[in-house]
Each structure stands twice: as C-alpha cells, then as structure tokens.
Amino acid sequence: MLLKEIQPKINGKQSVLQFKGYNANAVIDDGEMRDMYNLSSDKYPVLSQRAPRNIIDMPVQHPRDIIVKNNVPYIIDRYEVDGEIRTFIKYSKGGTDYQKRINNIMPKTMVAHNNKICIWPDKVYLDITDNTVKHMDASVRATATIKPGSIYLVGADLSEFSVGDAVEISGCKKQPGNNTVIVIKSIEGSTITTYENSFRMPSDDVTKESYVEEEVKLAREIPDLDYVMESNNRLWGCRSEDNTIYASKLGDPLNWNYFQSLANDSYALEVGSDGEFTGCAAYPTHLIFFKEHHMHKVFGSMPSQYQLYSTECFGIRKGSDKSAVIVNGVLYYHSLTGVMAYDGGTYPVMISEAFGDYQFKSAVGGSNGKKYYISMLNESENKYNIFTYDILRRLWHKEDETKVTAFANVNNELIYIADGNIWTTTGKRPEDDIKWFAVFGPFDEFVENMKSYKKINMRLDMQPGAQLKISTQSSNGEWEPIYECETERGKTLSVPIIPNRQAKFAIKIEGIGRTDIESLTRYYRGRSDRP
C-alpha cells in the first residue's frame, strides 16, 4: 500500500539587525525600507529618527537666499513695506544688525570674494569692511579732451573708478581708433592718466598735443552671468547667451575686460557644445561649467595656461544648480538621471539608484561634512522631499516634505531656508512630537511553498510619551493594524500575527516621538501549497 507523502513543515525566523536605509526599487535587501519618513542613519545600524530642527532667531521676515562669509550668514530678505515689495541683504556683525536695500529682481546669485559679497543680476556688491552697497560696474558720459596718454572728462565724477581698472572708451567720432580699452594708471579730479600713446590724434597728426571729442562714454562693464563662483582669487561665471565662460581679473571682481598679456589678466572663452549652461562648481583641482549633457573643465593657474576639456555626460539638470556641493573632495549634484558623485575622474557616477523610478527636479543641496542633504520636487507625486546621503555608509534616508530654497554651512552646522524661516538641521531643543514611519518588505523568505507568519519580535527603546503602531500588508494591498503601544522603554515586543497563507508579507512601523529600533525578527512556518 502506498502511503501519502508527508509534506515537511519549515519553521524559521529572519532577523534584521542592520537598518540600511531607503530603497524604492522592486527588489530590495533585507533591512532596507521601501518607504520612510523622518528617519536617519545617525545611530546606524539602529533605526532612528532625524535630529530635531529648530528655527534660528535672525532679523529676517521672508528670507530667500543665504551665503556665509567668515561664518557670518548674509541673507536675501524680500517682503512688503508700505505696499511696496522691497529686497534687502541682511546680516549681523559685532552685535549689530544691518540691512541694505538692493534691486527687486529675483532670483539672486551671491558669491563672496575677499571683502565683497557680489550679487547678480543686480551687479552690486556689499563691502563687508564698511557695510556699504556699491555698484560693480561704472560709467560716465562727458565731453573729453584727449591727449596721447590721458583723457580729461569735463565735469565728470570719477569716484567709482579705480587705479588698475580696464575701461572701455566709446563715442569717439573724430578718431574712431580711440574707441578702445585703456588701463587707468592714475586719477586726478576729472583726468585719467593711462599708458603713453594709448590714444591717437585725428588723422594720426603726431604734432597735435590734444583734441576734443563730444559725448564720450567711459565704462567698466560687468558681464551678465547666469552662474558665478569664486576660485583662486578670481570670480568665474558663464553665460548661455554667448556660450562663453568668463573670469575676472586676479584679485579684482570688478574687472572683466583686463587683457594685458599678464598673469592677472581677465579671461573669456566660448565653448562649442550645444545647450544652456546649468551651473558651475569649483572642484579642488579644476573648475567645472555644466550643461545638462556636458561638463566643461578648466585646468590651469593663469590665463596663458588655462586649458578646456569637455566631457559628454550627465551634468546638472536645469533648475538644480544649487544642488552642487563638494564634500571631502567629491562633488555631488542632481542630474537628469539622478544624484551624481564626481571625484575628479573622467566621468561622474550616479549614486541614487535607491530612488527607483521616481524622477525629481528643482534640487537644492547642502552638507554638514558627514551627510549630503538634498531637497527636490518629486515629479510623480508633485511634492518636495528632503533626502540625506550618509557619505561614509553610502545610505539614503528620506526625511519630510520640506521645500528648501537654500542651504548654508556655519561652523559645520547646516542651516537652511524654508517656510519663511531659517532652520538648523541639528536643533538643541527637542522635537518630541516628530512623526515617522518605515515600510519593510514585502518579504518572501525564499520559501517556495505557501507559508504563514506567527509573530514579530522587536527590540526597541522608546522615549517617554512616544507612540508606536505596527501594521501588516497582505496580498490585497490594505494595511491592517496589528499592534499599538506607548512608552515601552527598553523592552522586547512580541507582536502576534493572525496566520494566513500568503506568499509575501510587508510591515509598516510608524510612530510619534523618539523610538530606536535595534532589531526586527519575523517568525514564519512554511506549509504545503496543496489545499
């Protein structure tokens, strides 16, 4: 007689002791989370929440952008005054609050150079030594008496010009050859002395000592730049309108037209690639000017040595220029395909495979030296998310839905602008009511036959007042709460599950307040797939 084959039962357990981070792909590792909210790698391998955030008390009303120089934040603040929208640059120094009104055009690009905070598109700068706002460019129009080595501009105020400026002369009709660029050697009253034989007399009559031109313009021009940065005591920028990279005179952000075949010359170079510039970054060994599909790298220490190398690759996505951040010699930025890391080699590599099929745009980045923070718009869900990338552990975590407009680092403390306030990412005051969740699975345990889950064990530490809720998701996709508790400090929870035959099984753990989860163990029993 044939006996019925007995199907062996499989009793097993699977433990998660390392909580690895965010992964939205179809197949993920045990310990990775398919979705999460307000979690962090700060206590890795323990699952924990992000650090508290606090509003920083600064004399601003509606901040828009921020830059830090000598550990002093300089903030663009824009709001309504007496029915009129006004824009200011605000800062505090030596116990005194300052605000200086600037142009209302937005957005702003700020870059620090020596004792100046230079601002585009306004083309003004804040002199941080005397707390005054001045124009970067300068021009005058006047009747001019021209000599071979000087020009006298009748009644002109030349106070905005300086010795060493390269200025352009235009409007000369009697001698069009004098429509040229000169370098100022000295200024006395309304007279500028330049190099000998800089000007020519009409018809090149060398016997004439001077002549008069009417309505001459003298100008120190500043280019309209889309993106600007500082490197090696120069300002660098790029402009899509003429597809050109520019550099200021060495040590002088006010001169961009200084060409004397010297080491301190200005610099300009047109690139050959198609498309608009999308950002720039000062890498330690070279400069990078981005387009969405190109990196243009400038090597060298002076104009005569500058060399341009172009690489076709995924560059900064348009609108994500503020995502470019250098941390420990690696440049992180957001591209059309995801977040990239560039270590100075030929090509950047993508590090955001964990985002799965989600696409993002309008990214803004920052760093505290240990993590790369990036806030960007999820195009699929039409909402912003803050993600952090743990540089040492190479783990991603998703925080909340805050839209950040600017990050800045002050003494390795990362601050940011959001919701009309300035925040710190490492607040000193507790944020006990923080909401969070983590989604694990679906798990299959690699058991071919159908199985049932018996229970879940969790080792955790809950702070006073913290709340915890555990739900499971079966094949119908609905989340079913199976356990709730409050303030079970330092205990191991044993959570029973009603057995059912299911091929896959997912867990959602959510809470309010501070809870550290040290381990998560699921117990299961394999069963025959026969009825």
Salt bridges, closest charged atoms under 4 A:
ASP30 OD2 - ARG522 NH2 3.01
ASP35 OD1 - LYS398 NZ 2.75
ASP42 OD1 - LYS371 NZ 2.55
ASP65 OD2 - LYS322 NZ 3.08
ASP77 OD2 - LYS90 NZ 2.98
GLU84 OE1 - ARG86 NE 3.34
GLU84 OE2 - ARG101 NH2 2.70
ASP122 OD1 - LYS108 NZ 2.73
ASP127 OD2 - LYS134 NZ 3.70
ASP130 OD2 - LYS134 NZ 3.41
ASP165 OD2 - ARG220 NH1 2.80
GLU215 OE2 - ARG141 NH1 3.99
GLU221 OE2 - LYS217 NZ 3.96
ASP224 OD1 - LYS123 NZ 2.62
ASP242 OD2 - ARG239 NH2 2.42
GLU276 OE1 - LYS318 NZ 2.87
GLU379 OE1 - ARG317 NH1 3.26
GLU381 OE1 - LYS383 NZ 3.37
ASP390 OD2 - ARG393 NH1 2.84
GLU399 OE1 - ARG53 NH2 2.62
ASP400 OD2 - ARG53 NH1 2.64
GLU401 OE2 - LYS383 NZ 3.26
GLU431 OE1 - ARG50 NH1 3.02
GLU445 OE2 - ARG522 NE 2.58
GLU488 OE1 - LYS491 NZ 3.31
ASP516 OD2 - LYS43 NZ 2.75
GLU518 OE1 - ARG459 NE 3.88
